[in-house]
C-alpha cells in the first residue's frame, strides 16, 4: 500500500496517458519513503493499468545491488539487452535500478550511453537516496523527481489499516519512523528491534566495556556493518544532540554509513574509531 506521493503519481499517470513520458527519471529522496514502490507500481500501471506493485512483469526489469553491495557493468549490460527488446504488453520496457548510488563508475558510463541514445519504448528509473553519488553527466540526461518524508498521522493510519496495529503502538512507531513508512514497518520486525537494542547498548557503554561488546557483536556470522549503522543512526537521531561531541559523533556515523556502501571496511576498526573524538 502506497502512502502519500499522490501528486507525483497523478503526474506520472497523466504523462503516460498523454504519451509525454521522458525516457528516464531519477527518483530521489530519503530512504524508505516509497520511491521503489512507486517505481514498481508505475511499471505495472503501464503494463496492466493497475497502479500497484507486482511480483512479475513481462516488460519490467528490477536491478538490485549484488552481495558485495555494488551494481556493476554486468547489470548494466543486462539492462541494455532488456531495453532493446520490444514491449509485449506495455507501452514501455521499464528498467528500475534500486539503490542506484551503488552503481560503479563503469556501470554509470554504460548507462550514460543508453540515456544519450535511448532505445525505442525505453523507460529507465534510477531509485536513490543519494543522487549526488551519480555522475553529473548521467544525472543531466534524466529527469529528477523528489520523494519527501510523510506525515506521522498518515503513517499511523497506515499501520492501523495495513497491519492492524493498535492506536497507541501505531502512534509510537510513527513517531520513531521520522516520516519513513518503510522504517515504521521495519520497527515491527523482531530482528530489527534487536539490532536497535544492540546499537543503543553500544552507544551507552563506557569506554572500557566498549571493545568487548564490539568483539561480541562481530562474533555473530550474520553481522552486517551497514544494517548496524542504520540502527545506530536511528537511535542517535531520536535523541537531542545538545553537546558538540554528540554532534561530532553523529556526523562520523553518517559518514561511515556512506563509506560502508562503497568500500570493503574493517568493521572492528571502524566501530572503535567512531568513539575517538577530536
QUIDAZI-V456744 format. One record per residue. N is the residue number from 1. RES is the residue in one letter. SS is DSSP state (2 for helix, 1 for strand, 0 for the rest). Layout:
n->(N;N)
res->(RES;RES)
ss->(SS;SS)
//
This chain:
n->(1;2;3;4;5;6;7;8;9;10;11;12;13;14;15;16;17;18;19;20;21;22;23;24;25;26;27;28;29;30;31;32;33;34;35;36;37;38;39;40;41;42;43;44;45;46;47;48;49;50;51;52;53;54;55;56;57;58;59;60;61;62;63;64;65;66;67;68;69;70;71;72;73;74;75;76;77;78;79;80;81;82;83;84;85;86;87;88;89;90;91;92;93;94;95;96;97;98;99;100;101;102;103;104;105;106;107;108;109;110;111;112;113;114;115;116;117;118;119;120;121;122;123;124;125;126;127;128;129;130;131;132;133;134;135;136;137;138;139;140;141;142;143;144;145;146;147;148;149;150;151;152;153;154;155;156;157;158;159;160;161;162;163;164;165;166;167;168;169;170;171;172;173;174;175;176;177;178;179;180;181;182;183;184;185;186;187;188;189;190;191;192;193;194;195;196;197;198;199;200;201;202;203;204;205;206;207;208;209;210;211;212;213;214;215;216;217;218;219;220;221;222;223;224;225;226;227;228;229;230;231;232;233;234;235;236;237;238;239;240;241;242;243;244;245;246;247;248;249;250;251;252;253;254;255;256;257;258;259;260;261;262;263;264;265;266;267;268;269;270;271;272;273;274;275;276;277;278)
res->(X;X;X;X;X;X;X;X;X;X;X;X;X;X;X;X;X;X;X;X;X;X;X;X;X;X;X;X;X;X;X;X;X;X;X;X;X;X;X;X;X;X;X;X;X;X;X;X;X;X;X;X;X;X;X;X;X;X;X;X;X;X;X;X;X;X;X;X;X;X;X;X;X;X;X;X;X;X;X;X;X;X;X;X;X;X;X;X;X;X;X;X;X;X;X;X;X;X;X;X;X;X;X;X;X;X;X;X;X;X;X;X;X;X;X;X;X;X;X;X;X;X;X;X;X;X;X;X;X;X;X;X;X;X;X;X;X;X;X;X;X;X;X;X;X;X;X;X;X;X;X;X;X;X;X;X;X;X;X;X;X;X;X;X;X;X;X;X;X;X;X;X;X;X;X;X;X;X;X;X;X;X;X;X;X;X;X;X;X;X;X;X;X;X;X;X;X;X;X;X;X;X;X;X;X;X;X;X;X;X;X;X;X;X;X;X;X;X;X;X;X;X;X;X;X;X;X;X;X;X;X;X;X;X;X;X;X;X;X;X;X;X;X;X;X;X;X;X;X;X;X;X;X;X;X;X;X;X;X;X;X;X;X;X;X;X;X;X;X;X;X;X;X;X;X;X;X;X)
ss->(0;0;0;0;0;2;2;2;2;2;2;2;2;2;2;2;2;0;0;0;0;0;0;1;1;1;1;1;1;0;0;0;0;0;2;2;2;2;2;2;2;2;2;2;2;2;2;2;0;0;0;0;0;0;0;0;0;0;0;1;1;1;1;0;0;0;0;0;0;0;1;0;2;2;2;2;2;2;2;2;2;2;2;0;0;0;0;0;0;0;0;0;1;1;1;1;1;0;0;2;2;2;1;0;2;2;2;2;2;2;2;2;2;2;2;2;0;0;0;0;0;1;1;1;1;1;1;1;0;0;2;2;2;0;0;2;2;2;2;2;0;0;1;1;1;1;1;0;0;0;0;2;2;2;2;2;2;2;2;2;2;2;2;0;0;0;2;2;2;2;2;2;2;2;2;2;0;0;0;0;2;2;2;2;2;2;0;0;0;2;2;2;2;2;2;2;2;2;2;2;2;2;2;2;0;0;2;2;2;2;2;2;2;2;2;2;2;2;0;0;0;0;0;0;2;2;2;2;2;2;2;2;2;2;2;2;2;0;0;0;0;0;0;2;2;2;2;2;2;2;2;2;2;2;2;2;2;2;2;2;2;2;0;0;0;0;2;2;2;2;2;2;2;0;0;0;0;0)
//
